[in-house]
Structures are given as structure tokens and as C-alpha cells.
Amino acid sequence: MTIFKGANLLLMFLLELGVLFAAGLWGFTLQAGWLVRIVAGLGAPGVFIAVWALFGAANGAKIPLTGLARLVLELVWFGGGAVLLYLATSAAPAAVFFGLWVLNGILRLVWKQV
């Protein structure tokens, strides 16, 4: 069981990286001038990083959230990543990404990894 719990924590980390990737991809694929794409491609992940560092980072959040507030944060953060992935690519990768987050969240609750 320890291996599965560790794999679930690894999945959480990979999903966090996926949000940052989706935000950057969205920015760099905008139908706009190169300056806008560069600012959005670097700025969007920067905003997501700042929010996660303030409220979501497991052991280093400045204002750690718990309970319903944590759920809302994760829904906005990972849901936002899924929406940006959808806008940059298509619905299928975004749906898989969001589904993996839901599965990961359920397992974190069951295994008390929250």
C-alpha cells in the first residue's frame, strides 16, 4: 500500500507541474503578437506559482488553506489548468487531466494525504 500512496503523491506533483505547463502552453499559443505571447507564456505560470506558494504548497504555504477553502483553491487551480489546456489543445487532454486530479483528490482523502 505504501507504494500506491507514494505513487499518488507523485501524481499530485506531476499534476502541479501539468498546471504550469498548461498555463505556459496557453500563453505561447495565443493568437497574438510575439510580445503578448511571451508575456502570457511566462506570466501565466508565474501567477499560478504565486498562488500555489501562498496558499497551496504542502509544507511551505504562507497562508495554508484547509477544508473547504483548500478544495476551492484546488478546484480553481487544477480546473484552471484544465481550462487552459483545453484552450491550448483540445477537450480530450483537458478532460484526462481533470479526471486524474479528481482521482488523485479522492485517493488523498481516503488515504488521509491531504
ABEGO torsion letter per residue (X at the ends): XAAAAAAAAAAAAAAAAAAAAAAAAAAAABBBBAAAAAAAAAAAAAAAAAAAAAAABAAABABBBBEAAAAAAAAAAAAAAAAAAAAABBAAAAAAAAAAAAAAAAAAAAAGAX
